[in-house]
Amino acid sequence: MNNVSMPKPAIDAQDRVPTGALLLYSLVTLPISLVNLPLNIVLPSFYAQNTATTLAAIGAVSFFARAFDAVADPLVGFFSDRTETRWGRRKPWVLAGALFCAVAILFLFSPPSTAGIGYYTLFCFAFYVGYALFDVPTKAWGSELSRHYQERARIATFLTVASVLGALGFWFALIIQVPFTH
């Protein structure tokens, strides 16, 4: 007998997630990806230079915030797996996370000059809570859009490309502003 495996048939058209739906699904990650790099690269030195806190304190808070995020992610996954609403399991979590992140970003990126480490800690942790509420259900939602391996790879590709485009948006914004800000 010949042990050559036969290629699997292509996914039927009715089993493919429409490209428009994938674009909408993946575009929600663009704004958060746009902010993630400056949060970790630009914001610490900005706070150290323009507020009443030190770079060492910011580094310590950032470390503990990321450690907290590592604990929060599985908890959010656990609870979002068990949520049932008329809008689905994931969408309320994604919306709540996006709103939470928006508020945290507003305060993180516009601190008063008197802001100390408490201010940074509060809004840094708030951001990571919102990020967990947003990111974990978004990725879980993507895995639920199709049962087919090839489609799940396509879904993950759309999400990854949107995330990279968001990060590139930060760098392009810096390049575009150079002629105006030197």
TIPABA-494814 format. One line per 5 residues: number of its first residue (from 1); their letters; for each residue x, z, y of N, C-alpha, C. Coordinates in steps of 0.05 Angstrom, whole numbers, padded with zeros to 5 digits. Each point is the difference from the previous one (the first is absolute). Layout:
<nodes>
NUM> a> X,Z,Y,X,Z,Y,X,Z,Y | ...
</nodes>
This chain:
<nodes>
1> mnnvs> 00016,00000,-00024,-00016,00000,00024,00017,00000,00025 | -00010,-00012,00020,00014,-00002,00025,-00008,00024,00018 | 00019,00015,00010,-00006,00024,00017,00001,-00006,00030 | -00005,-00025,00007,00000,-00007,00028,-00026,00009,00013 | 00002,00015,00021,-00024,00009,00013,-00012,-00022,00017
6> mpkpa> -00026,-00001,00000,-00014,-00020,00016,-00004,00011,00028 | 00003,-00018,00020,-00005,00009,00028,-00029,00008,00004 | -00004,00020,00016,-00027,00009,00005,-00014,-00019,00019 | -00025,-00004,-00003,-00014,-00019,00018,-00001,00010,00028 | -00001,-00018,00019,-00002,00007,00028,-00026,00016,00005
11> idaqd> 00001,00015,00022,-00024,00016,00007,-00022,-00019,00009 | -00024,00006,-00010,-00023,-00016,00008,-00006,00004,00029 | -00011,-00020,00012,-00006,00001,00029,-00018,00023,00008 | -00019,00007,-00018,-00018,00022,00007,00014,00027,-00002 | 00023,00001,-00014,00015,00025,-00002,00021,00004,00022
16> rvptg> 00005,-00021,00016,00019,00003,00022,-00012,00013,00024 | 00015,00018,00012,-00009,00013,00024,00003,-00020,00023 | -00021,-00005,00016,00002,-00020,00021,00023,00006,00019 | 00014,-00020,00009,00023,00004,00018,-00009,00014,00026 | -00023,-00007,00010,-00009,00013,00025,-00004,00030,-00004
21> allly> -00010,00008,-00024,-00004,00028,-00006,00027,00014,-00002 | 00020,-00014,-00011,00027,00012,-00003,00013,00002,00028 | -00005,-00019,00017,00011,00002,00027,-00012,00024,00015 | -00026,00004,-00002,-00012,00023,00013,00009,00026,-00012 | 00002,00001,-00027,00010,00024,-00013,00028,00007,00009
26> slvtl> 00018,-00020,00001,00028,00005,00006,00005,00004,00030 | -00016,-00010,00017,00004,00002,00029,-00002,00029,00010 | -00015,00017,-00015,-00003,00028,00009,00027,00014,00000 | 00019,-00010,-00015,00026,00013,-00001,00019,-00008,00022 | -00006,-00021,00014,00017,-00010,00022,00006,00021,00022
31> pislv> -00021,00012,00011,00006,00020,00022,00017,00023,-00009 | -00006,00011,-00024,00015,00023,-00009,00029,-00008,-00006 | 00004,-00024,-00009,00028,-00010,-00005,00015,-00004,00026 | -00015,-00008,00020,00012,-00004,00026,00011,00026,00012 | -00012,00022,-00007,00007,00026,00011,00020,00015,-00018
36> nlpln> 00001,-00006,-00025,00016,00015,-00019,00030,00000,00007 | 00010,-00024,00007,00029,-00002,00007,00007,00016,00026 | -00014,-00004,00021,00007,00015,00024,-00004,00030,-00003 | -00019,00008,-00017,-00003,00028,-00005,00025,00012,-00012 | 00013,-00014,-00017,00024,00010,-00014,00026,-00007,00014
41> ivlps> 00001,-00022,00016,00025,-00009,00012,00002,00007,00029 | -00021,-00005,00015,00001,00003,00029,-00009,00027,00010 | -00022,00010,-00012,-00013,00024,00010,00018,00025,00000 | 00016,00005,-00021,00017,00024,00001,00019,00001,00024 | 00014,-00022,00005,00018,00001,00023,-00015,00001,00026
46> fyaqn> -00024,-00013,00002,-00016,00002,00024,-00008,00029,00006 | -00009,00014,-00021,-00007,00028,00003,00024,00017,00009 | 00023,-00005,-00013,00024,00016,00006,00009,-00005,00029 | -00004,-00024,00011,00009,-00006,00027,-00021,00007,00021 | -00026,00000,-00007,-00021,00002,00020,-00019,00023,-00002
51> tattl> 00005,00017,-00020,-00018,00024,-00003,00018,00025,-00004 | -00014,00022,-00003,00014,00026,-00003,00006,00006,-00029 | 00011,-00018,-00015,00006,00004,-00028,00027,-00013,-00007 | 00011,00007,-00023,00026,-00010,-00008,-00003,-00019,-00023 | 00020,-00017,-00003,00001,-00019,-00022,00001,00014,-00027
56> aaiga> 00015,00022,-00002,00001,00016,-00025,-00027,00011,-00008 | -00015,00010,00020,-00027,00010,-00006,-00018,-00022,-00009 | 00002,-00023,00013,-00016,-00023,-00007,00006,-00009,-00029 | 00026,00000,-00006,00008,-00008,-00027,-00011,00019,-00021 | 00000,00026,00005,-00011,00019,-00019,-00030,-00003,-00003
61> vsffa> -00014,-00004,00022,-00029,-00004,-00001,-00006,-00026,-00016 | 00015,-00021,00006,-00004,-00025,-00014,00004,00003,-00030 | 00020,00015,-00008,00005,00005,-00028,-00024,00014,-00013 | -00009,00021,00012,-00022,00016,-00011,-00026,-00016,00001 | -00004,-00017,00020,-00023,-00017,00001,-00001,-00020,-00023
66> rafda> 00023,-00011,-00006,00002,-00019,-00022,-00004,00014,-00027 | 00011,00024,-00002,-00004,00015,-00025,-00030,00007,-00003 | -00013,00007,00022,-00029,00006,00000,-00015,-00025,-00009 | 00009,-00024,00010,-00013,-00025,-00006,00002,-00005,-00030 | 00022,00007,-00013,00003,-00004,-00029,-00020,00017,-00016
71> vadpl> -00008,00023,00011,-00020,00016,-00013,-00028,-00010,00007 | -00004,-00009,00024,-00026,-00008,00009,-00010,-00026,-00014 | 00019,-00018,-00005,-00008,-00026,-00012,-00015,00003,-00027 | 00010,00015,-00019,-00015,00003,-00025,-00027,00014,00004 | -00001,00019,00019,-00025,00014,00005,-00021,-00019,00012
76> vgffs> 00009,-00017,00018,-00019,-00020,00012,-00009,-00019,-00022 | 00019,-00009,-00017,-00007,-00017,-00022,-00021,00012,-00018 | 00004,00026,-00007,-00018,00014,-00017,-00028,00001,00012 | -00002,00008,00025,-00026,00002,00013,-00013,-00027,00006 | 00016,-00020,00007,-00012,-00026,00005,-00010,-00013,-00026
81> drtet> 00013,00006,-00022,-00010,-00010,-00026,-00027,00012,-00007 | -00006,00023,00010,-00025,00014,-00007,-00022,-00002,00022 | 00006,-00015,00021,-00020,-00003,00022,-00019,-00023,-00007 | -00025,00005,00004,-00020,-00021,-00003,-00017,00000,00025 | 00000,-00023,00014,-00017,-00003,00023,-00014,-00028,-00002
86> rwgrr> -00018,-00005,00017,-00013,-00026,00000,00019,-00022,00010 | 00023,00008,00012,00020,-00020,00010,00022,-00003,-00021 | -00001,00014,-00022,00021,-00001,-00020,00017,00025,00001 | 00019,00001,-00018,00016,00024,-00002,00022,00001,00021 | 00011,-00023,00007,00024,-00001,00017,-00004,-00003,00029
91> kpwvl> -00020,-00016,00008,-00004,-00006,00028,-00002,00024,00019 | -00016,00021,-00007,-00001,00023,00018,00027,00013,00004 | 00016,00001,-00021,00027,00012,00002,00018,-00017,00018 | -00001,-00026,-00004,00016,-00018,00017,-00008,00003,00029 | -00026,00000,00006,-00009,00003,00027,00008,00027,00012
96> agalf> -00004,00022,-00015,00008,00026,00009,00030,00001,00006 | 00016,-00011,-00018,00029,00000,00003,00008,-00016,00025 | -00013,-00023,00004,00007,-00017,00023,-00007,00015,00026 | -00023,00013,00001,-00007,00015,00024,00019,00024,00005 | 00006,00014,-00022,00018,00023,00002,00028,-00010,00010
101> cavai> 00010,-00022,-00011,00025,-00011,00008,00000,-00009,00030 | -00022,-00012,00008,-00003,-00010,00027,00003,00023,00020 | -00013,00022,-00005,00001,00024,00017,00029,00011,00000 | 00011,00003,-00024,00028,00011,-00002,00020,-00018,00014 | -00003,-00026,-00003,00018,-00019,00013,-00002,00001,00030
106> lflfs> -00025,00002,00010,-00004,00003,00029,00016,00023,00011 | -00002,00023,-00013,00014,00024,00010,00030,-00001,-00006 | 00008,-00011,-00023,00028,-00001,-00007,00016,-00018,00020 | -00013,-00023,00007,00014,-00019,00016,-00004,00004,00030 | -00013,00021,00008,-00003,00006,00029,00002,00030,00004
111> ppsta> 00023,00011,-00007,00002,00029,00004,00005,00008,00029 | -00009,00023,00008,00007,00010,00026,00030,00008,00000 | 00012,00000,00023,00029,00007,00001,00005,00029,-00009 | -00021,00016,00001,00003,00028,-00008,-00005,00004,-00030 | -00005,-00021,-00014,-00006,00002,-00029,00024,00012,-00015
116> gigyy> -00006,00019,-00016,00021,00013,-00017,-00003,-00008,-00029 | 00014,00014,-00017,-00001,-00007,-00028,-00027,00005,-00012 | -00015,00019,00010,-00027,00005,-00010,-00018,-00025,00004 | 00002,-00012,00023,-00016,-00024,00006,00007,-00022,-00019 | 00026,-00005,-00003,00009,-00021,-00019,-00008,00006,-00028
121> tlfcf> 00002,00025,-00009,-00008,00008,-00027,-00029,-00005,-00005 | -00017,00009,00019,-00029,-00004,-00003,-00007,-00029,-00004 | 00009,-00017,00017,-00008,-00028,-00001,00015,-00016,-00020 | 00024,00008,-00008,00014,-00013,-00022,-00014,00006,-00026 | -00008,00025,-00005,-00015,00006,-00024,-00027,-00013,00001
126> afyvg> -00013,-00001,00023,-00026,-00013,00002,00003,-00030,-00007 | 00021,-00013,00009,00005,-00027,-00008,00002,-00004,-00030 | 00016,00017,-00012,00004,-00003,-00029,-00025,00007,-00016 | -00016,00018,00009,-00026,00005,-00013,-00017,-00025,00002 | -00002,-00011,00025,-00015,-00025,00003,00011,-00023,-00016
131> yalfd> 00027,-00001,-00001,00013,-00022,-00016,-00007,00003,-00029 | 00000,00024,-00011,-00007,00004,-00028,-00030,-00008,-00004 | -00017,00009,00018,-00029,-00007,-00002,-00004,-00030,00001 | 00017,-00014,00014,-00003,-00029,00003,00014,-00015,-00022 | 00025,00006,-00005,00017,-00016,-00018,-00007,00001,-00029
136> vptka> -00004,00024,-00010,-00006,00003,-00029,-00026,-00014,-00008 | -00022,00005,00014,-00025,-00014,-00007,00002,-00030,00005 | 00015,-00009,00020,00003,-00029,00004,00013,-00013,-00024 | 00021,00012,-00010,00014,-00012,-00023,-00017,00002,-00026 | -00014,00023,-00003,-00018,00003,-00023,-00023,-00020,00001
141> wgsel> -00010,-00005,00024,-00022,-00019,00004,00010,-00028,-00009 | 00024,-00007,00008,00011,-00026,-00008,00001,-00003,-00030 | 00006,00021,-00015,00002,-00003,-00029,-00028,-00002,-00012 | -00021,00007,00015,-00027,-00002,-00010,-00014,-00026,00007 | 00013,-00017,00016,-00012,-00025,00008,-00001,-00020,-00023
146> srhyq> 00017,00003,-00020,00000,-00018,-00023,00011,00014,-00025 | -00009,-00009,-00023,00010,00010,-00025,00023,-00017,-00011 | 00005,-00022,00013,00020,-00019,-00010,00027,00006,00012 | 00020,00000,-00018,00027,00006,00009,00010,-00019,00022 | -00004,-00026,-00004,00009,-00019,00020,-00014,00004,00027
151> erari> -00025,00006,00000,-00014,00005,00025,00010,00026,00013 | 00005,00020,-00016,00011,00025,00011,00027,-00005,00013 | 00016,-00017,-00012,00026,-00007,00012,-00005,-00014,00027 | -00020,-00018,00000,-00006,-00014,00025,-00010,00019,00022 | -00017,00019,-00008,-00010,00020,00019,00023,00017,00011
156> atflt> 00018,00009,-00017,00023,00016,00008,00018,-00017,00019 | 00003,-00025,-00006,00016,-00018,00017,-00012,-00002,00028 | -00026,-00003,00002,-00013,-00001,00026,00005,00025,00016 | -00003,00023,-00014,00004,00026,00014,00029,00004,00008 | 00019,-00008,-00017,00028,00003,00007,00008,-00019,00023
161> vasvl> -00010,-00024,00000,00006,-00019,00022,-00011,00011,00026 | -00024,00010,00000,-00012,00012,00024,00017,00024,00010 | 00009,00016,-00018,00017,00023,00007,00026,-00010,00013 | 00013,-00020,-00012,00025,-00010,00011,-00005,-00013,00027 | -00022,-00014,00003,-00007,-00013,00026,-00004,00022,00021
166> galgf> -00012,00022,-00007,-00003,00022,00019,00027,00011,00009 | 00018,00004,-00019,00027,00009,00006,00015,-00020,00018 | -00003,-00026,-00007,00013,-00020,00017,-00013,-00001,00028 | -00025,00006,00002,-00013,00002,00026,00014,00019,00019 | 00009,00023,-00012,00015,00019,00017,00025,-00012,00010
171> wfali> 00015,-00014,-00017,00026,-00012,00009,-00005,-00022,00020 | -00021,-00016,-00005,-00006,-00022,00019,-00009,00011,00027 | -00014,00023,00000,-00008,00012,00025,00025,00009,00016 | 00020,00010,-00014,00025,00008,00013,00014,-00024,00012 | 00001,-00022,-00015,00014,-00024,00009,-00015,-00012,00024
176> iqvpf> -00026,-00001,-00001,-00016,-00012,00022,00004,00016,00026 | 00002,00027,-00002,00002,00016,00025,00027,00000,00012 | 00021,-00009,-00013,00027,00002,00010,00003,-00014,00028 | -00011,-00024,00004,00003,-00012,00026,-00013,00016,00023 | -00019,00016,-00007,-00015,00015,00020,00012,00028,00005
181> th> 00012,00012,-00021,00009,00028,00002,00031,00002,-00001 | 00013,-00021,-00007,00029,00000,-00003,00010,00021,-00020
</nodes>
